[in-house]
Amino acid sequence: MATKKKTFDAVAASRRWRVQTAKRRAQMTPEERREHLRQTTEAFFAKKPARRAAFAHC
């Protein structure tokens, strides 16, 4: 079986995201961080992925 050449490095992308996020958070006040976390959490739970919706009746 032939292998494909990797076109996306998930580890490197994750590392870049973490560094960028840490830089943005370092510039925020504690109140701004709490508000950002609240908004992010609300946005995440507003979406209903199929796998979470499948277990909603449990």
C-alpha positions in Angstrom: 0.0 0.0 0.0 1.4 3.4 -1.0 1.6 6.2 1.5 0.5 9.7 0.8 2.7 12.7 1.3 1.5 14.6 4.4 0.0 18.0 3.4 -1.1 19.1 6.8 0.8 19.0 10.0 -1.8 18.9 12.9 0.9 19.1 15.6 2.5 22.2 14.1 -0.9 23.8 13.6 -2.0 23.1 17.2 1.3 24.6 18.4 0.9 27.8 16.4 -2.7 28.1 17.6 -1.7 27.7 21.3 1.2 30.3 20.9 -1.1 32.8 19.2 -3.9 32.3 21.8 -1.4 32.7 24.7 -0.1 36.0 23.3 -3.7 37.4 22.9 -4.7 36.2 26.4 -1.5 37.8 27.9 -2.8 41.2 26.7 -6.2 40.7 28.3 -7.3 41.8 31.8 -8.8 39.1 34.0 -12.3 40.4 33.2 -11.7 40.3 29.5 -10.4 36.7 29.8 -13.6 35.7 31.7 -15.8 37.3 29.0 -13.8 35.7 26.2 -14.2 32.3 27.9 -17.9 32.8 28.4 -18.4 33.8 24.7 -16.3 30.9 23.5 -18.2 28.4 25.7 -21.6 29.7 24.5 -20.5 29.5 20.9 -19.3 25.9 21.3 -22.5 24.7 23.0 -24.7 26.5 20.6 -23.5 24.2 17.9 -24.9 20.6 18.1 -22.5 18.2 16.4 -24.2 15.0 15.3 -22.4 12.8 17.9 -23.6 15.0 20.8 -27.1 15.2 19.3 -27.3 11.4 19.1 -26.8 11.1 22.9 -29.0 14.0 23.8 -31.9 11.7 24.9 -29.7 9.9 27.5 
